[in-house]
Amino acid sequence: MFFLYNLALSLAALLAIPYYLLKMLITGKYRKSLGHKLGFIPEDRSRTAGTPRIWIHAVSVGEVTAAQPVVEALRARFKEAALFFSTGTETGQEMARRLLPYEVTLIYYPLDIPWVIRRFLDRLRPEVFVATETELWPNFLKICARRNITTVMINGRLSPRSFRLYKATGFFWRRILNSFAAVGVISEEHGRRFAALGLPGQKIFVLGNAKYDGLAARTSPELREETQAMLGFSPDEPVLVAGSTHEGEEEIILRVTGRLREFHRGLKLIIAPRHIERAEKVLALARAEGFSRAHRLSDLSLKGGGSKGEVVVVDSIGALFKLYSVAEVVFLGGSLVPKGGQNILEAAAWGKMVFFGPHMDDFLDEAAALKESGGGLEVRNEEELFEGIKEVLSRREFFRKRGRRAQEMVRANMGVAAKYVELIEQAIVSPGDRRYQP
């Protein structure tokens, strides 16, 4: 299986690397990341006697958010340790620069090619590797095991879709999973899925979702006031924030907003496409739907606020979390179309009512928790979304109380990051002992 995997990977690399090089030459994209991905990083010789070298990896923006409180807790626990933090995407790297302590060394994750990995590890020399959520790169984990680098997973999760894919080739992944010293998961259900793939039960620890810690800590009245001033919206004007939308959802939310404005003339819409390179297309859609006063968020930021527009299209990374603070109601994208949903906890951390569609496969636990608290409402189509938001805007105080219950749920689940740090610490202290008791 490893032979077939590496053969497929080599063929993919032969096709992909020229593409990335051409893209880099034409647009400048991947200029910072490609060298790291091929193993060309500066050799790190920083070392304080008696302190570990810890490498934490998070693929993109969502995983960085989950890892952030764990990294901060690790820095507090191991003040002199060498901490490295990698991402797989440039958007994740940008978010990491915003959220993580400056003492953490930021890098990009290498391609899963043996010679690249060996070069990377030679120069970084980590003693512990921490994967945030489920990142299973066979060659990387195999080489780490050969070099006695302890590997730990935090915030582990397996969506039903991912579980089915791994289960289909479970005989291969069983060996890969067993290379982890310990796997911390966000819920019992995710633990059962890992066990079904062959991970021994003594390596599975149900510790909760670290995203709660990071999100609750980042909310503040000051951030909300700053965002309100930047947007230039009146506090009396209701705001609908549509976060992480995908193609096919922007048209729906724009039509819904147009209909809602017949009842609430002052309604504003902030729409954040999941992929910001689609911002121009979304802006054009808004204008085609009759919103002539539609603006880019970057234009407002340059002008310092004072917007008189009806629609703001988000065209910058990392802005969505603070934009939720000014919302009266939120729609979460990737859910009316089959994309698996997005992270609904960000809006809940601000105490907002959140609407989402039926396709929340990647965030089933979070969706269930939000519905149970009263702060989340599932809709099946455009008409249900319109009727639901219309009711929220007509009974604001009632639904604000429900949103605050969701916020209390987020805050009640804080403290998970400390549990993951304890799991990592035991891996550092007793790398040969697989019977951790966090």
Secondary structure, DSSP 8 states (H G I E B T S, - for coil): -HHHHHHHHHHHHHHHHHHHHHHHHHH-TTTTHHHHHTT---------TT--EEEEE--SHHHHHHHHHHHHHHHHHSTT-EEEEEESSHHHHHHHHHHS-TTSEEEE---S-HHHHHHHHHHH--SEEEEES----HHHHHHHHHTT-EEEEEEE---HHHHHHHHHTHHHHHHHHTT-SEEEESSHHHHHHHHHTT--GGGEEE---THHHHHHHH--HHHHHHHHHHHT--TTS-EEEEEEE-TTTHHHHHHHHHHHTTT-TT-EEEEEESSGGGHHHHHHHHHHTT-TTEEEHHHHHHHTS----SEEE--STT-HHHHGGG-SEEEESSTTTTS-----HHHHHTT-EEEE-S--GGGHHHHHHHHHHT-EEE--SHHHHHHHHHHHHHSHHHHHHHHHHHHHHHHHTTTHHHHHHHHHHHHHH-TT------
